[in-house]
């Protein structure tokens, strides 16, 4: 019986640690307005700058809407850090409101422009 209690205790502690760990790595999403982008090379530069920030999990950058959607761990980074990374790459970024984001995304009808690099549009 003592062995069973120990196994159950270890299982309960392990389950609690997994649940606690899941909260430590929960991510937030930031929507940024990005100024200064003129081509898909710019999109790649902004995306790369954001993804180099410790705590950024992914970045989607769109030229037509001049915006970026960034998934990040708020325990590791801040909006200010992401804004600075974009500024260091030669662009400016600021948080968008939900209304601004919806309007900007409606203007962007081609979701493939986020990743697509046309040879004649390279920097």
Phi and psi restraints in degrees (value plus and minus 20) as a CYANA .aco file:
   2 UNK   PHI     -81.9   -41.9
   2 UNK   PSI     -58.6   -18.6
   3 UNK   PHI     -85.9   -45.9
   3 UNK   PSI     -60.4   -20.4
   4 UNK   PHI     -84.4   -44.4
   4 UNK   PSI     -62.2   -22.2
   5 UNK   PHI     -82.3   -42.3
   5 UNK   PSI     -60.1   -20.1
   6 UNK   PHI     -84.6   -44.6
   6 UNK   PSI     -63.0   -23.0
   7 UNK   PHI     -83.2   -43.2
   7 UNK   PSI     -64.2   -24.2
   8 UNK   PHI     -83.8   -43.8
   8 UNK   PSI     -60.5   -20.5
   9 UNK   PHI     -82.4   -42.4
   9 UNK   PSI     -64.2   -24.2
  10 UNK   PHI     -83.0   -43.0
  10 UNK   PSI     -61.1   -21.1
  11 UNK   PHI     -84.0   -44.0
  11 UNK   PSI     -61.6   -21.6
  12 UNK   PHI     -85.8   -45.8
  12 UNK   PSI     -65.3   -25.3
  13 UNK   PHI     -82.8   -42.8
  13 UNK   PSI     -63.7   -23.7
  14 UNK   PHI     -82.6   -42.6
  14 UNK   PSI     -61.8   -21.8
  15 UNK   PHI     -83.1   -43.1
  15 UNK   PSI     -62.4   -22.4
  16 UNK   PHI     -82.8   -42.8
  16 UNK   PSI     -61.3   -21.3
  17 UNK   PHI     -84.9   -44.9
  17 UNK   PSI     -58.8   -18.8
  18 UNK   PHI     -83.9   -43.9
  18 UNK   PSI     -65.2   -25.2
  19 UNK   PHI     -84.4   -44.4
  19 UNK   PSI     -62.6   -22.6
  20 UNK   PHI     -84.9   -44.9
  20 UNK   PSI     -62.4   -22.4
  21 UNK   PHI     -82.5   -42.5
  21 UNK   PSI     -56.1   -16.1
  22 UNK   PHI     -82.5   -42.5
  22 UNK   PSI     -56.8   -16.8
  23 UNK   PHI     -91.5   -51.5
  23 UNK   PSI     -52.2   -12.2
  24 UNK   PHI     -86.6   -46.6
  24 UNK   PSI     -47.7    -7.7
  25 UNK   PHI    -127.6   -87.6
  25 UNK   PSI      -2.6    37.4
  26 UNK   PHI     -84.1   -44.1
  26 UNK   PSI     122.3   162.3
  27 UNK   PHI    -131.8   -91.8
  27 UNK   PSI     135.0   175.0
  28 UNK   PHI    -130.4   -90.4
  28 UNK   PSI     147.4   187.4
  29 UNK   PHI    -143.4  -103.4
  29 UNK   PSI     111.3   151.3
  30 UNK   PHI    -135.2   -95.2
  30 UNK   PSI     119.6   159.6
  31 UNK   PHI    -131.1   -91.1
  31 UNK   PSI     100.0   140.0
  32 UNK   PHI    -135.3   -95.3
  32 UNK   PSI     122.2   162.2
  33 UNK   PHI    -111.3   -71.3
  33 UNK   PSI     106.8   146.8
  34 UNK   PHI    -136.1   -96.1
  34 UNK   PSI     103.1   143.1
  35 UNK   PHI    -125.5   -85.5
  35 UNK   PSI     126.1   166.1
  36 UNK   PHI      85.4   125.4
  36 UNK   PSI     -26.4    13.6
  37 UNK   PHI    -100.9   -60.9
  37 UNK   PSI     113.8   153.8
  38 UNK   PHI    -146.7  -106.7
  38 UNK   PSI     -31.5     8.5
  39 UNK   PHI    -173.6  -133.6
  39 UNK   PSI     156.0   196.0
  40 UNK   PHI     -89.2   -49.2
  40 UNK   PSI     -41.6    -1.6
  41 UNK   PHI     -85.5   -45.5
  41 UNK   PSI     -57.9   -17.9
  42 UNK   PHI     -83.3   -43.3
  42 UNK   PSI     -62.3   -22.3
  43 UNK   PHI     -77.4   -37.4
  43 UNK   PSI     -66.8   -26.8
  44 UNK   PHI     -83.2   -43.2
  44 UNK   PSI     -58.8   -18.8
  45 UNK   PHI     -84.2   -44.2
  45 UNK   PSI     -65.1   -25.1
  46 UNK   PHI     -86.1   -46.1
  46 UNK   PSI     -65.0   -25.0
  47 UNK   PHI     -78.9   -38.9
  47 UNK   PSI     -66.4   -26.4
  48 UNK   PHI     -82.6   -42.6
  48 UNK   PSI     -63.7   -23.7
  49 UNK   PHI     -81.0   -41.0
  49 UNK   PSI     -63.3   -23.3
  50 UNK   PHI     -87.2   -47.2
  50 UNK   PSI     -63.1   -23.1
  51 UNK   PHI     -90.8   -50.8
  51 UNK   PSI     -35.7     4.3
  52 UNK   PHI    -100.7   -60.7
  52 UNK   PSI     -34.2     5.8
  53 UNK   PHI     -92.3   -52.3
  53 UNK   PSI     106.4   146.4
  54 UNK   PHI     -81.1   -41.1
  54 UNK   PSI     104.8   144.8
  55 UNK   PHI      85.9   125.9
  55 UNK   PSI     -36.3     3.7
  56 UNK   PHI    -101.8   -61.8
  56 UNK   PSI     104.8   144.8
  57 UNK   PHI    -111.0   -71.0
  57 UNK   PSI     -57.0   -17.0
  58 UNK   PHI    -182.2  -142.2
  58 UNK   PSI     137.3   177.3
  59 UNK   PHI    -160.9  -120.9
  59 UNK   PSI     110.5   150.5
  60 UNK   PHI    -132.5   -92.5
  60 UNK   PSI     100.4   140.4
  61 UNK   PHI    -138.2   -98.2
  61 UNK   PSI     114.0   154.0
  62 UNK   PHI    -145.0  -105.0
  62 UNK   PSI     104.6   144.6
  63 UNK   PHI     -90.2   -50.2
  63 UNK   PSI     -64.9   -24.9
  64 UNK   PHI     -82.7   -42.7
  64 UNK   PSI     -58.1   -18.1
  65 UNK   PHI    -116.7   -76.7
  65 UNK   PSI     -20.3    19.7
  66 UNK   PHI      28.6    68.6
  66 UNK   PSI      32.2    72.2
  67 UNK   PHI    -161.8  -121.8
  67 UNK   PSI     143.7   183.7
  68 UNK   PHI    -158.1  -118.1
  68 UNK   PSI     121.0   161.0
  69 UNK   PHI    -136.4   -96.4
  69 UNK   PSI     100.9   140.9
  70 UNK   PHI    -140.8  -100.8
  70 UNK   PSI     106.1   146.1
  71 UNK   PHI    -115.3   -75.3
  71 UNK   PSI     108.6   148.6
  72 UNK   PHI    -168.7  -128.7
  72 UNK   PSI     141.1   181.1
  73 UNK   PHI    -113.9   -73.9
  73 UNK   PSI      93.1   133.1
  74 UNK   PHI     -87.5   -47.5
  74 UNK   PSI     -32.8     7.2
  75 UNK   PHI     -97.2   -57.2
  75 UNK   PSI     -38.2     1.8
  76 UNK   PHI    -132.2   -92.2
  76 UNK   PSI     -43.1    -3.1
  77 UNK   PHI    -168.8  -128.8
  77 UNK   PSI     150.7   190.7
  78 UNK   PHI    -151.0  -111.0
  78 UNK   PSI     146.7   186.7
  79 UNK   PHI     -80.3   -40.3
  79 UNK   PSI     -58.5   -18.5
  80 UNK   PHI     -81.7   -41.7
  80 UNK   PSI     -59.2   -19.2
  81 UNK   PHI     -85.1   -45.1
  81 UNK   PSI     -60.9   -20.9
  82 UNK   PHI     -87.4   -47.4
  82 UNK   PSI     -61.4   -21.4
  83 UNK   PHI     -80.0   -40.0
  83 UNK   PSI     -61.6   -21.6
  84 UNK   PHI     -85.3   -45.3
  84 UNK   PSI     -60.1   -20.1
  85 UNK   PHI     -81.5   -41.5
  85 UNK   PSI     -62.0   -22.0
  86 UNK   PHI     -86.4   -46.4
  86 UNK   PSI     -62.3   -22.3
  87 UNK   PHI     -82.9   -42.9
  87 UNK   PSI     -60.5   -20.5
  88 UNK   PHI     -84.8   -44.8
  88 UNK   PSI     -43.9    -3.9
  89 UNK   PHI    -105.7   -65.7
  89 UNK   PSI     -24.0    16.0
  90 UNK   PHI      82.1   122.1
  90 UNK   PSI      -5.7    34.3
  91 UNK   PHI    -148.1  -108.1
  91 UNK   PSI     155.0   195.0
  92 UNK   PHI    -144.1  -104.1
  92 UNK   PSI     127.2   167.2
  93 UNK   PHI    -159.8  -119.8
  93 UNK   PSI     125.1   165.1
  94 UNK   PHI    -167.1  -127.1
  94 UNK   PSI     131.4   171.4
  95 UNK   PHI     -81.4   -41.4
  95 UNK   PSI     122.9   162.9
  96 UNK   PHI    -121.9   -81.9
  96 UNK   PSI     131.2   171.2
  97 UNK   PHI     -99.6   -59.6
  97 UNK   PSI     144.5   184.5
  98 UNK   PHI     -77.1   -37.1
  98 UNK   PSI     -61.8   -21.8
  99 UNK   PHI     -83.6   -43.6
  99 UNK   PSI     -63.8   -23.8
 100 UNK   PHI     -82.1   -42.1
 100 UNK   PSI     -61.9   -21.9
 101 UNK   PHI     -83.7   -43.7
 101 UNK   PSI     -66.2   -26.2
 102 UNK   PHI     -80.4   -40.4
 102 UNK   PSI     -63.3   -23.3
 103 UNK   PHI     -84.6   -44.6
 103 UNK   PSI     -63.6   -23.6
 104 UNK   PHI     -85.4   -45.4
 104 UNK   PSI     -61.0   -21.0
 105 UNK   PHI     -89.4   -49.4
 105 UNK   PSI     -50.4   -10.4
 106 UNK   PHI     -85.8   -45.8
 106 UNK   PSI     -53.1   -13.1
 107 UNK   PHI     -88.7   -48.7
 107 UNK   PSI     -47.2    -7.2
 108 UNK   PHI    -112.7   -72.7
 108 UNK   PSI      83.3   123.3
 109 UNK   PHI    -116.0   -76.0
 109 UNK   PSI     -38.2     1.8
 110 UNK   PHI    -123.8   -83.8
 110 UNK   PSI      75.8   115.8
 111 UNK   PHI     -86.5   -46.5
 111 UNK   PSI     -37.0     3.0
 112 UNK   PHI     -92.9   -52.9
 112 UNK   PSI     -34.3     5.7
 113 UNK   PHI     -88.1   -48.1
 113 UNK   PSI     -35.3     4.7
 114 UNK   PHI     -83.8   -43.8
 114 UNK   PSI     -57.5   -17.5
 115 UNK   PHI    -134.9   -94.9
 115 UNK   PSI     -41.4    -1.4
 116 UNK   PHI     -89.9   -49.9
 116 UNK   PSI     117.8   157.8
 117 UNK   PHI    -143.7  -103.7
 117 UNK   PSI      89.8   129.8
 118 UNK   PHI    -103.7   -63.7
 118 UNK   PSI     113.5   153.5
 119 UNK   PHI     -77.3   -37.3
 119 UNK   PSI     -57.3   -17.3
 120 UNK   PHI     -99.4   -59.4
 120 UNK   PSI     -25.7    14.3
 121 UNK   PHI    -127.9   -87.9
 121 UNK   PSI     -12.9    27.1
 122 UNK   PHI     -92.0   -52.0
 122 UNK   PSI     128.8   168.8
